[in-house]
Structure formats: C-alpha cells, structure tokens
Amino acid sequence: MELSTGEISRIKTLENGTQVSTPLTIQIISNIQPFGNQTAGALRYRCMASDGEQSIVMVLPMHLTPLVDEQKICRFTVLKIVRFNFTKKARPNEAPMAFIIVSDAEIVGTATEKLGNPEKSGAAQQPYQQQSFQQAPAQQQSYQQAPAQQQSYQPPQQSFQQAPPQQPHGNSSFMSRVGDTKPNVYGGGMAPVHTGSAPILHPIKDLNPYHSRWTIRARVTQKTGIKSWNKPNSQGRLFSVNLLDDSGEIRATTFTQQVDRLFPMLEAGKVYYISNAQVKMARQQFSTLNNQYELTFDDSTVIEQCQETTGVPQEQYEFVPLANLMKHDKGAIVDVLCVVRGVEDMVEITPRNGPTDRKMIKRDLSVVDKSGYQVRATVWGDDARDFKVPADAIVAFKGMRVGDFGGRTLSLPSIGSLTANPDIPEAHMLRGWYDSAGRNASFQTYESMGGGGGGEARTDQIKTMAAVRDENVGGGDRAEYFSVKGTIVFVRSTTLAYPGCASPDCSKKVIEDASTGQWRCEKCERSFASPEYRYIFSVNVSDETGQNWLQCFNEVGEQLLGCSANEMIRLQQTDEAAFNQRIADATFQEFLFRCRAKSETFNDNTRVRISVVTMAKVDYVAEAHRLNKLIEAFSM
C-alpha cells in the first residue's frame, strides 16, 4: 500500500476552509478518539493520519462511525480520502493546528505497522511562495522523469523540510491523547505481570467518553467465547468480558483484529490493570450490567496482570427468589441462587427465527430455592455442552432472562454466566437449608400450580369462580394471575383459529389476496401460498360456585384439542363429523387453569378479559391433600 507521500506538507499551505477533491491516500497512525455528541447520534471520530513523511489531525465523517465501532477502521488502516476540507485552528502562543475534515473516504486496507517515518506535527506550515496544492501533481511527474535523464538522480530538497521548526504541543489535550499512544509491546499469550509501583487508579463508575487518560484495576468476572458474525456489509469476530472493581461493573468488547492478541491474556477470576481503551455508550441489548458505558479494546489497549488483589470483589449479585418471578416481566434480567434438582440430556434444536441449517444446543435444568418454588432453567451452547454440575449442587446464575412459557421459566443467554458452588454467604446458607430440610421438601411450580416434586398447590393461589367475580380480579390497572379448578362445559368453535403468518418468528394475521391467491403479511411484507393457522377461541369453565369465559391461545388449544390449528381447520372444511368429535372430547373435562386477568377497554366499554396461561389435568392426590388441609384449617 503506497501513501501519497509529501501531500500533507502541501495541504498545510492551503488557505483555511479550502475544499479539496484530489484523492489522498494516508494512514491512521494513532488511537481513534470519539469526537462529538454521542447521545444525540452525532458521534464522529478523530485521529492522527500520515502520508509517510508528515502527520495531520483527521476528523472522520459520521457514516464511517459504524466501521470504527466494528474495528474495520482502526490504527494502521489506510484510507483513500476522496473529498475533504482543510481547516486551521488558532492556538495561543503556538502555531495554528491543522485539520482535515473528511467528507468521503474508502478503506484501502490495514497494515501491520506504521508506514514510513512521519514527523509528529499538527501545526500548519507557511504557504509556498510560487506553487499551490493544485500544481503538486505536475511537480511529482517531473520527479518521476528525473531518473531517465540522469542515472545519479538525487531527490531535490523539498520545501516542506525547510518549514519553520515545529512548535511543541503544549496544552493541546487532543494531541496529547493521539500523538504518542503507547505501543503494543507484547503479542498473544498471557498478560505480562505488572512490576513497579502501582499506578494511580480510576474507579469504573467514573469512566466516561470525555476522560481518556485512566487506569483501572478490575477483576474479570465473566469471559465469553469468540463469536463470529457475517453480515452483507461486514464480517468479523469478537469476545467480551465483564470487569468489576469496588465501585461497579463495566463490559468490555474486543473486535476482529485484536481478538487473537487479547483473548489469551484475559482469564476469568484474575485481576488486571487496564488502560488505553475506548469508552462508549453501552448497547444494553448485549449487556446485563448496570452501566451506561462500555469499553472497546483496540490495538493501543494495555493489559497487565495485577498480583495484589486485595479490595477487588469476586462478584456482585442481586438474587431474586424463584417465588418472585411473577413480579418480573417477560424478558427481564435477574440473578438467581438455586439448587439443581435435575439435569436433562443435551438436545439440538433449530431456532425459529434462523436458517434451517443452523442448529442450537440446549439443556434443561430443574432448579429450586428456599422460597418453595421449582422452575425450569435452560442453558445454551457451550454452557449446555460443558455442563458438569451434579444434581443437588448450588449454582449462582447471573443475568438469567425471564420467560413466560408455562407461567415462568428461566434461560441463560450468552451474556449471562453461572458459577457452581460459589463461595459466598448466601450459598452456604442455601446449602444448610437444603441439606436439613429442602432435600425432602415439596415445591410449587408455575407450570401447573400443582405438585412439583410431589408437593401440593398453595391454597392462596387457587380461587373459585365466585371469588374471581367478587374480588374483581384483574379490574385494576395491572394484570393479575390466579389459578382456578373447573370443568369445560362449552367450546366456542365458530371462530376457532385465525390465518397467521407462516414465518417462524411472526404470528401476525395474514390477508388473502383474491387476485393472486397468496396470503400477505403486512409486518413481514411477504406473501405465502398458505397461512399457518393459530388457535384463538373461548371456553366456558364452571365450578361449584359459578362459571366464566376463558380465552385460549395456540399452545393451550393444541393441548386441549389434541391437534394443530391447521388440522382442525382442515377437518372443519372436509370432515365435519371428526371436527365435532374433537370439540366433544374437549368438553366435560376438569383441569387446573393458570389464568391472567386484565381490564381492557374497547369502544368505551371496559371489561375484564381472562386468558389461560397454562392448564393441566388435576392431580387428584395433591388436590385431596389440599382439601384436607382446608378442612383442618376450618376445624381449628
């Protein structure tokens, strides 16, 4: 890769505000620093650029910001500048600072080191007396012809070498940050051990994009594996770590070109001195930490292992009892400390919203805690493959995502972590409780509200139809959950299902185009030859105190009717007798329903809609125990 040698010297002689459209090939030779308002979406980056002989401050355009974030543009990247503006900024008692503000640029490639030996200068030079920037190509051409005229060609003394002596940077904060970045003095492998006196430390909670000179001492509490992405406009690799000190936590990510260097350096559980990383606004969809910022490690990031770990905490948790999961919405992130009661075999599945040839590995666990609940927890990928935790072990999960399938479930995303038998007081207390009483205890489940592990339902969770009516359950501003035991006496089959989108990750209603016979989804903007029918119907459920209408959706409908909605629609159109038999088989059966009640307003009419979250056949043994306890309570 050849640079436009000598062009920066000529650029610095231009008038302030000159617009230039002559292509210029230069190399980034410094750390790239943020410049602009990040929260307003106007973030740009600036750096030092070189033509191999001299350097200049360069401000990149906003449309290149994503490439900087993905480390496609970084230190030693060579750019072809298509258009730019030259700017001089006056400085007290110093030569003016020279900038080029780039309007358009292309990536040529990324070198492994600095090209040439540029002078570190940001000052503007005095203009040439008898030439201009537009005349430079002609002079360069004459230089190229000189060897043909004489064999002993010596390049003429270039005027930029006779420019006035460079002024020191003085108090220029930007030049102090990008002019002399710390070199990468070590390659891949373990991080070097810090020697000498301890540096001045900066707390994690005070890191921000406007303070670039800092050193933190932090423990790596979590380290992800190396992940790859392949998009139409970019591809690469990355990994992330969570860093913790006594003031807080922050997530740090390393992208493509630095992965091989930094991945072996960082080990979970160890403490490091870290400096020269970029501080950016956090992308909360990729982090479970309570921090508005995150770090990006690049080629100038310095990492040294710290042997003095006193005062650096091990991990921070905010544990949520399993009994309180209903207080957290679907998708919420929680920490859970629990006992693993059962471990299922690893299975391979095809994700609903991905290509059919992509496979995912998962493993389901049955976990309990002192609150008396048993919940299904799922681990994925390497966590599922490498899961060696035996039954009855204590596990601390950090960053579990709450799901609502079957009431409440837990899932460990890639940004979460698990620790078996952690050495923390809460784990020791849970172990003592489980060994003394919990091992043989009965647990409540969200799925059926019946016996989990041989237990019985909690009496305050099951209501009668009369209690639901008299207590106006669901009549407030928030949804309420309850259980009811009743018999289905009628299934409203006139509108049993609706035509849904055939995309695996979409369930919106589709409309048939009479002209083409295709079914159109407005959300996905796609058409299909046939829809994917999904159940939505009501059943009338009765108990000894009254009756109520409950709304059933697809999963509950398949459980109740014993087939898919597509099959029921086919029977309704081709075999009415078989269709009616399915409806008849579903009636006069007793179930334990887990319900959600919520007040809804439509056309100025407000009413409470009750929908079925899950349902299960009544466990009559557990029900007999529950009724017996009620009788004993009344006998007192």
FENVENDA-V781714 format. One record per run of one state. SS is the DSSP state (@ for helix, = for strand, . for the rest). FROM is the first residue (numbers start at 0). TO is the last residue. If there is no record, write none. Layout:
ss=SS from=FROM to=TO
ss=SS from=FROM to=TO
This chain:
ss=. from=0 to=5
ss=@ from=6 to=10
ss=. from=11 to=17
ss== from=18 to=19
ss=. from=20 to=22
ss== from=23 to=27
ss=. from=28 to=31
ss== from=32 to=34
ss=. from=35 to=42
ss== from=43 to=49
ss=. from=50 to=52
ss== from=53 to=58
ss=. from=59 to=60
ss=@ from=61 to=68
ss=. from=69 to=75
ss== from=76 to=90
ss=. from=91 to=92
ss== from=93 to=109
ss=. from=110 to=117
ss== from=118 to=118
ss=. from=119 to=121
ss== from=122 to=122
ss=. from=123 to=131
ss=@ from=132 to=148
ss=. from=149 to=157
ss=@ from=158 to=161
ss=. from=162 to=171
ss=@ from=172 to=177
ss=. from=178 to=191
ss== from=192 to=192
ss=. from=193 to=202
ss=@ from=203 to=205
ss=. from=206 to=213
ss== from=214 to=222
ss=. from=223 to=225
ss== from=226 to=230
ss=. from=231 to=232
ss== from=233 to=244
ss=. from=245 to=246
ss== from=247 to=254
ss=@ from=255 to=261
ss=. from=262 to=269
ss== from=270 to=274
ss=. from=275 to=276
ss== from=277 to=280
ss=. from=281 to=282
ss=@ from=283 to=285
ss=. from=286 to=291
ss== from=292 to=296
ss=. from=297 to=300
ss== from=301 to=304
ss=. from=305 to=317
ss== from=318 to=318
ss=. from=319 to=320
ss=@ from=321 to=326
ss=. from=327 to=331
ss== from=332 to=342
ss=. from=343 to=345
ss== from=346 to=348
ss=. from=349 to=358
ss== from=359 to=367
ss=. from=368 to=371
ss== from=372 to=379
ss=@ from=380 to=384
ss=. from=385 to=392
ss== from=393 to=402
ss=. from=403 to=407
ss== from=408 to=419
ss=. from=420 to=423
ss=@ from=424 to=435
ss=. from=436 to=436
ss=@ from=437 to=439
ss=. from=440 to=441
ss== from=442 to=444
ss=. from=445 to=449
ss== from=450 to=451
ss=. from=452 to=457
ss=@ from=458 to=460
ss== from=461 to=462
ss=. from=463 to=463
ss=@ from=464 to=469
ss=. from=470 to=478
ss== from=479 to=490
ss=. from=491 to=495
ss== from=496 to=499
ss=. from=500 to=507
ss== from=508 to=508
ss=. from=509 to=509
ss== from=510 to=511
ss=. from=512 to=517
ss== from=518 to=520
ss=. from=521 to=524
ss== from=525 to=527
ss=. from=528 to=530
ss== from=531 to=534
ss=. from=535 to=535
ss== from=536 to=542
ss=. from=543 to=544
ss== from=545 to=551
ss=. from=552 to=552
ss=@ from=553 to=560
ss=. from=561 to=563
ss=@ from=564 to=573
ss=. from=574 to=574
ss=@ from=575 to=585
ss=. from=586 to=588
ss== from=589 to=601
ss=. from=602 to=603
ss== from=604 to=616
ss=. from=617 to=618
ss=@ from=619 to=634
ss=. from=635 to=635
